[in-house]
Amino acid sequence: GFGLSMVIRTELGSGGQWLGDEQLYNLMVTSHGVMMLFFLVMPMFMGGFGNWLIPVVLGLNDMLLPRLNNLSFLMVPLALVMFCLSMVISGGVAGWTMYPPLTLGEFSSSYSMDLMILSLHVAGLSSLLGSVNIVVTSMVGGSVVGSV
């Protein structure tokens, strides 16, 4: 994420002449957004921060569904590996954009696009499982503390 951010800033600072290719720039911007959202922001807030803060606020030892937490965390590396494999399959062109009109026709027909979209769904499912855990713990956790 940081490296892509630096490339984007350099390209913007040079008036669009550093990379010299608009499609490559579009790929960089899209991959930066996807990487930061699906592999930094969502796992951090739904996983790490949420799973630490909610039990502390409710006075619990842990989240109510710790196995769901483990499953949620195991999906993030799997999604990241699939995301990187999508780039390798296509040679780095179509695997880094989720917008088929931005890709070249010859690369859109490969498996890289499908693999990349699947990886985003797995990352989203990971965040969804973390969210379910946070919601269940928030709703039921207060009554668990009161009954103990």
SULVEN-V479865 format. One line per field, one symbol per residue. ss: DSSP state (H for helix, E for strand, L for the rest). Layout:
BEGIN
ss = ???
END
This chain:
BEGIN
ss = LHHHHHHHHHHHHLLLLLLLLHHHHHHHHHHHHHHHHHHHHHHHHHHHHHHHHHHHHHLLLLLLLHHHHHHHHHHHHHHHHHHHHHHHHHLLLHHHLLLHHHLLHHHHLLHHHHHHHHHHHHHHHHHHHHHHHHHHHHHHHHHHHHHL
END
